[in-house]
Amino acid sequence: MAGGAGQDAARAPPALPWTVRLQLFGIVTAAGATMRRDGTINRFVYNLLDRRVRARARPDGSGVRSADVGVGAPRGLWARVFSPSGAAGAPLPVLIYFHGGGFALLSAASAPYDAMCRRFCRELGAVVVSVNYRLAPEHRCPAAYDDGVDMLRYLASTGLPGISVPVDFSGCFLAGDSAGGNIAHHVARRWTASTTSSESPPPSNPIRLAGIILVQPYFGGEQRTDTELRLDGKAPVLTMRGSDWAWTAFLPEGADRNHPAAHVTDENAGLDDGFPPAMVVIGGLDLLQDWQRRYADVLRRKGKAVRVVEYPEAIHTFYLFPVLPDSGRLVEEMKAFMEESNASELTT
């Protein structure tokens, strides 16, 4: 049913607001102007085009403040932490977020992600930790996964001492969009495998992953899916050429798209018994949707809890634009998933 909607939308592209079209033009142009054919990026030019904003120690009009927190590793890993400025009440859940950008672009300080994470903090009632992981091709797989796990280790040992509201690390969620969704999956897999190992000493501040939220996650393989062939050049933002470039930049030298980092949709996905419930968000105008459905099917076959949320006319990156109705619906679905996942754990 969703596939049929996607086919109709491909023949008649959605009428996006002019503000969205303008922003998409800027995003696509910046990427195209700086991604070289040899698999490298002109970082100097891209950094000029990528509008970044500073953290705000003072709360904005919605009562959200932000601060950049350094993990202290030699590689300079850091995160932007968003928290409400209201009076302390019940401990808030923690949403650890990985931004998209084809593994190679954008940052936790990029204006669209700063605004989105600020919105998540306000509307989800959660403390949001936006991870500034290392980018490809300068730092190939598994650098981003290592950074995600190290961020969890940092939170487990240090917590968030600069936050004025109480947080509940037993209600942690990993989330990410596009490439960030891929990272969230692999970090969750690594974390659950390590925390269930008898060789791992218990952290001073145990973190329990209550769930993962993968928004249009970036999975793939050497095989071209029906949707990739049908929507290539018709749907906004993502093309097969750009997608292939991102995989070449991210995967280890010489690896193809059947590498386990990309191809997680087979029976060798390596999911531990403690792998958390998942919410998978799929857009009908996204080239990646067939891979995302296969991923959800693998989770089901392995007995994992999974909720699939589909928006038949959603483009890739729709979540960055609050003016789009599906963006608001996504936040509502995320909130419901987080509340239900935490409630489920409390009753088991």
Helices and strands as residue ranges (DSSP letters): H 2-11, H 18-34, H 43-49, E 64-70, E 78-84, E 92-98, H 111-124, E 127-132, H 143-158, E 167-177, H 179-195, E 209-215, H 226-231, H 240-250, E 278-285, H 289-301, E 306-315, G 318-320, H 325-346
